[in-house]
Every structure is written in C-alpha cells, then in structure tokens.
Amino acid sequence: MQHSLIRIQLIKNQLSSNNKDRNEQKRKIVSCALDYLYFDEFLTEDERSYRRKLRNFIVGEKISEKFNNLIESQNFDSEIPKLIAKNFPELFKGLSDLNNSVFKWAVSLMEIGRCDINLSSFFAIQSELCVKTLFYYGSDLQKRKYLEKLGNLSIIGSWALTEENFGSDASSLQTSAEEVEKGFIINGRKRWIGNGTIADIYFIWARNTKTNKVQCFIVEKGTKGLSSERIESKLALRAVQNANLTLDNVFIPKENCLPGVRDFNDTNKVLLISRLGVTWTAIGVALGVYDTAVEYTTNRKQFGKSISAFQINQLKLGNILGNIQAMILYAKRVSELFRDGKLTMGKVSLCKAYCTKLLREIVALGRELLGGNGILMEYKIMKSFVDAEAIYTYEGTYDINMLVAGSEITGIKAFK
C-alpha cells in the first residue's frame, strides 16, 4: 500500500512538472543543449560554478571572435590562452593538479571546444599531452624544471610522435636516438606536430638504437639541428600550428631522457586520457553548433514566420539535440570509469569514435539549417564542419579506434 501511494505521488509530481514545463515552453526555447537533460545536475556545486565562470569569461572576453582573423591568416596568438591561464591558473595543469576533478577537467575541454576547437587543440597539446607525459614519466629534476612553467604557460610545449609514413602505425616510428657519451644523438623527421612552430620544448618520441625500444626525450627550442616548418594550406584547424620537425644530429644530455618511458606502450597512458579529452572537445563543438543553429532558426524569418516553425527544421534541431545528449551521457559514463580506474583503451576508443561520428552529423545538420549563411565565418558553422573532419581523424582515426575496440570485444587484434 505504501509503495502504491509513493508511486501515485511520483506520478502527480511528474504531471505537475510536465504542466510547468509546458507553461515555460510558451515563454522560452531550449537555447542551450546542456539545459535539456539538466547537465549541471551531473556536477558538484564546485564543478557547476567553475563551468559557468569559465563560460562567462570566454563569452565576455569575446575569445571566439578573436580567433576569426587567426583562422583566416593561419596564425595563433599565444596571448589568448595566457589570458585564460591568468584567470584560471589550474586550467592548463589538467589532471596533474590533484584539486582538479575529472569533470572539472572535462567541462574545461567542453567549454573551450564550444568556443573554438583551435584553442581546445592547443589546450590538449599543452595539458593532456605535454603536462601529462612529464607528470607521469618525468624525473623529479625534469618536473621541477618544466612542470610549473608548462602549467602556467611560461613555456609552450609540443608533443612529437607521428611521422610522415607512420601515423596510425606510430609504433613503427623511425626517428632514432643513439646513445653516446653523456647523452643521445637524435635523427629523424616528425609530421603533423601541434604547436610545432611556437613551442619552447618538444617531447620527441624516438627509437633507442641500442635497445630498439621507443623512448621520450625533451628537446629545447634552439637546440642545434632542430628545425620546424609550418604545414601550409590546411582547410581545417587553421590556427593550430602544425609543423614538420627535422632533427639532424641533435644532441641532448642524458638528463633530458624521460626515465619513466621504457617502451612504446607507455604512450597508452597518455593517449587514453587524450582520447577522452577529444570526446569532451567534440561535445563542446557540438554545443557551439546548436547555440548557433537554434538562435539563427529562431530569428530568421521566411514565408512570414520563423524558420524554426517548419517541421523539417524542427526535425533537424531535434536530431542535433538528441545526438548531443547521447554524446554527453556516453562521455559521462566513460569519465566515471576513468575516475574509478576502470577505463580501458578499447572503451575510450569506442567512445571517441562514436562521439566524433555523431559530431559529423551534427555539423552537417547545422550547415543545412543556416542555408547560404552557413558558409560565412561570422556563424562559424562551416568552420566547425571542416574542423569536425579533423577531430574525427586525430588521436586515432575512426577506423583505428573502432579496431582497438574490436580487439577488446573479440580478443583478436586486427593489426599489430
């Protein structure tokens, strides 16, 4: 009897809530995709406050607008992330700062991605790749020398793994590190290296010629034999400073070799985090598309009424909103697994592949909703469209990530 009364009360509460929702819908629209399933209820009060503060700062400082000229000229202004770091000193320390929860880190990626994916790519390189690599594998001396400076952006980092002939097959990299008296001589070429032309230090992954094991080395800007060349004519991530690196008999002292890296598998600890980070970045990009699409369709009038009144446009908005909720709920669960020490490479790879696939659909629908205006920079829909193609590919292509998941599902590796 008691259970029946409780159930009746819950139904009454739901009916009351539905009536309230219907009344509110007459007064307002779902202007933010996070509001639909009450995203902030997933977070602690500290995480909610932090997300709102970061969001308000990014909007108030017009960070997104500042990137327009940078995107057109293919340049990057490091003063922009430094401004953010000054106001949010814990931001670029990422999960190496024990005061940062997994979801505080996640909403940082989400809100930065919502602003501009070029900025989120910089953030990912600096905090997810460079800071994490040093935090996990660096010596005490290396951490004292570089870690705080990377966290406050006194120095900019770059993480160099891929090569011209070894992208997905990164474990076959050919850059060599020959042990010599007091250090190593590094030779090789790296490609698609983010922050490659603006970095102060580089984390170079190379194969030890003596042991045949892949190790990681810190090479400072200005070291003799190190040169970088910006990759030109990109149609996506245009403000990200991707570069080709050449290492020609580059000598580094032994203390610049990260002692915690013993073979290529040690990249997995860093890549696991970065793939989760890409997922939250993709959610941020999707939020930005929804922001633009719902505002545009509400204010744009054709045939005497708002184009949001047309059934086909409501269908598209519904698909965008539904995809975003699916992405958020998937990423939330995977983030909980990471927090609890249960996340595997297969699980995070499947999440990254699935969410970036949904992002491709979202940006396509957003582009359709804006019609001809969708190709203009001021709306950023087309920019998100091409950037979604890049995020679909980096940190492991869709196919490679699916195969990583597939090997975990079946116990059979489709590639080495």
N, C-alpha and C positions, 0 to 999 in steps of 0.2 A: 504493500500500500504506500509506504514511504517513497519507494522508488518511482511509483506512478505519479505521485504528487510533485516530486522533483522534476520528472520529465515534462509534466504539464506546465510547470513554471518556466522551464527552459524554452518550451515552445512559445509561451506567451512573451517571454523576453525577446525571442527571435522575431516574432511578429511585430512587436513594438519597435525593434531595431530596424526591421525592413520598412516600416512606415516612416521612421525617422530618415532612413537613407533615401526613400523616395522623395520626401519633402526637401532634403538637402540637394538632391539631384536637380530639382527645379531651379535651385539658386546657383549651383556651380557645376563645373565639369571636373573630371579627373585630370587635372593639369600636370600632375607628376605621377609617373608609373609606380613610384615607391609607395604611394598612398593606397593603392588598390587593395593590397593584402596586408596593409599596415606593417610595412617593413621595419619601422623603428621599434616595434614591439619585440623584434628578434634581439635587439641590442640592450645592453645595460644603459643606465642613465648616463654614465660617463661616455660611452660609445656614441649614444644619441647626441649628446651635447657637442662632442668633438666633430661628428659628421656635419651637423648644422653650422658650426663655427667655420669649418673648412669650406663648406659650400658657400656660405655668405661672403667669406673673404675672396674666394675665386671670382664670384659674380661681381662683388663690389670693386675689385681691382681690375675688372674687365680683362682678365687673363686670356680668355678665349679670343677676344677681339685683337689683342696684341700679337697673336700668332698669325693673323691673316697675312700681314706683309712678309713674315718669316717664311710662311708656306709658299708664297709666290716666288720669293727670291732663293729658296732652299737654304736659308741661314738659320742659325739657332742663337738665341740670346740667353746666355747663362745667368744673366742678372734676374731673369724671371723666376727660375727655381730657387735662386739665392734669396729672393724676396720672400718666397713661401717658407723656406727653411728658417729665415729670421723670425718669422711669426709662429712657426710650428716647428720648434727645434727638434722634436722627437721624430718628425716625419721621415726623414731620409735615413734614420738609423734602422728603420724597419723592425723586424723581429729580433734583431740583435739587442734592442732595448727591451729589457725584461718588463718594463712598465707598459709596453705596447701589447695589447691582446691581439689574438688572431683577427678578430672582427674589427678592431680599430685599424689594423693594417689593411684589412680588406676594404673598408669603406674609404680609406685614403686612396687606394687604387681606383675604386669605383668613381669617386668624385673628381679625381684628376682626369680619368678617362672620359668622364662626362663633359669635362671642359675641353680637352684636346688630347688626342692619342699620341701626338708628338711629344708632349710633355710627360705623358704616362710612360712612354718608351724610355725617356731619359731617366725617370724615376726608377723604372725596372732595372736598367743597367746599373745605376748608382747603388741602389739599396738592396735589390734582390740578388744581383749577380756579384758585384764587387764587394759590397759590405758583407754579404753572407759568406762568400768564399774566404775572405780574410778572417771573419769571425769563427768559422768552423775549422779552418785548416792552417791559419797563420800562426807563427811563433809569437811569444809574448813581446819580443822586440819589434816584430812587424806590426803587431796590433798597437803598441804604444806609438809607433812612428806614423801610422796611416789611418787607423780606425776612426778616431775622433774627427780628423780632418775630412774624411770621406762623409761622415755623418753630418757635419755642418757645412759641407760644400766648399771648404777652404781649398780642397783639391777635387778634381773631377776624375772619375775612373772609367776605364774601358775594359771589356772582357772579351778576349780574343780566342775563340775556339775553332770556328768554321774556316774552311779553306776553299779555294776555287773549285777543286774537284772532290771535296769532302764536306757535304752539308748534312744530309740525313745520316750519312755514313761517317760521322765525325770521329768515331773511334779509330778510323784508318788514317788519321791526320799524319802528314809527312814532315811538318816542322820539327827540326831536330835540336837537341840540347846535348852538346858534347862536354863531358866533364874534363876540366883542365885544372891546373894548379890554382887554387884559391877561388874557383868559380866554374862558370859554364860559358860556352860559346853557342849562341842560338842562331840558326839559319832557317829561313822559310818565308812563306807568304800566307797572309790571312785575308779573308774576304768577308764582306758584309758586317764589318765590326762597328757597332754603335758607339757613338762618342769618339770615333777614331781620329778625328782631326782636332778635337778640343780637349783631349784628356791630358792629365798630368802624370798619371800612372796607368800602366797596362798590365792586366793579368793574362799572361801568354801561356797557352797550353801547348806543350811540345813533348816529343818522344825522346827519352834518355837513350842515347846511342849505346850505352853500356848495358843497361838492364832491359831495354826495349819497352819500358813502362812509360805511360804518359804521366807527366808531372806538370805543376803550375809554377810559373816564375813571375816575379814583379819586375817590370822594366819601366824605368822612369823616362819621362819626356826629355828629349835632348840627348839621350844615350847614343853614342856613336854607332852608326849602322842601322838605326831605326828610322824609318820614314813612313809617312802616311799620305794617301791620295784619296780625296773625296770621290765617292761614286756619284756621277752626274746623271741628269736626265731621268730621275725617278719620278713616277707618277703617283706614288703613294709614300706616306711618311716623309714628306718632302723636307720638313725641318729637321728631321733626325740626321745627324752627321755620320752616316755610314761610310766606311772607308776600306780601301785595300791597304794592308800593312805589309811592309817589306822589312825583314830582319836579315841583315847582311853582316855576318861575323860579329854579332852583338855580344859583347862580354858583360856578364853580370856577376857580382860576388856571390859566394855560396849562401850568405845570409838572405839573399833575395829569392831563394827557393822555398816554397811553402812546405814545411815539414809534414803537414797532415795529409798531403796528397800522395798516395802511393801507387795508384793506377787510374785508368780512365773511369772506372766505376765510381770513383769519388765525385765525379760530376753529377751523379744522380741525386745526391742530397740537395744540391743547389738547384738543379733543373726541376726537381719535384716541386719546390717552392715557387719557382718562376712560372711553371705551367699553371699552378693555382692562381698566381698573380695575373697571368694573361686572361684567365677566365673572368676575374673581377673587373679587369680593364674592359673586356668585351661587354660586360654588363653596363659599365659606365658609358661606353659609346652608344649602346642601345638606348639608354636613358636619354642621352642628348638628342638622338633621332626622334624619340617620342615627344620630348619637350617641343621640338621644332614643329613636328607634324601636327600635334593637337592644337598648338597655337595658330598655325597657319590655316588649318582647315576650319577653325572656329571663326577667324576674322576674314577669310577670303569669301567673297560672295560671287555667285554665278547664277544666272537664271532667276534672279530675285531673292535668293536665300543663301545662307551659309553653306559652303560645300560639305560641312560636317553633317548636314541633314540628309545627304544622299546615302542610300543603303550600301552601295559598293564601297564608299569611303569609310563608313562605319565598320564594314567587314574588315577592311584593311587595318584600321586602327585597333580593332579587336584582336586581330592576328598579332600585331606588334605587341600589344599589351600582354597577351597570353604567352607569347614567346619569352618576354622579359620575366614574367612570374616563374616560368619553368626554369629559366637560367638561374634566377636568384635562389630558388628552393634547392636546385641541384648543387650550386656552389656553396650554399649554406651548409648542407649536409657534408660535403667533401671537406669543407673548412673545419667542421666539428671533428671529423676523423683525423685531420692533421693535428688539431689541438690535443686530441686524445692519444696521439702516437700510433694510429691505426691506418694511416693513409699509405697506399702503395702506388708505385709508378703507373700500374695499369689503371687504377681507379682515377687518378688525376688526369691521365692522358685521355681517357674516355670523356671525362668532364670537359676538358679543354676542347677536344674535337667537337663534341656535341654542341657546346655553347657558341663556339665560333661559327658553326654551321647555321645555327639559328640567327646569329647576327647577320649573316649574309642575306637571309630572307628579310630581316627587319629593315636593313638599309635599302634594299630593293623596293619594298613597300613604301618606305618613306619618300624615296625618289619619285615614285608614281604619284603620291598624294600631292606633291608640290608642283607637278607639271613642269613646264618650261623653267620656272623659277628655281627648280631643284638643282640646276647646274651652276647657280650663282654662289660665289664664295660667302656672301653675307648670311646665307642659310646653312652652309656647311654640310648639307645633306650629301652632295656629291663627294666632298672631301671624306666624309665618313664611309661612303660607298667604296671608294678606292682603298682607303685605309683598312677597311674590313677584309679586303683581299690579302693585305699584308699580315694582319693578325691571324688570319685563317692558316697562314703558312709558317710564320715564325714560331720559335720554341717548339719545333716539330710540326711538320705538315699534317694536314688532316689524316692522310692515309697512314703515315708513320705512327701517329698517335693511336689510330684505330688498331693497327697491327700490334702495338705494345699492349693494348687492352686485350686483343685477341689471343696473344700468347699467354696472358694471365688466365683467360677464360678456358683455353683448351690445354694448356701445359705444353704447347708446341710453338717454337719460335719460327716465324715465317722468314726471318733474316737473322744474321749472326748477332 
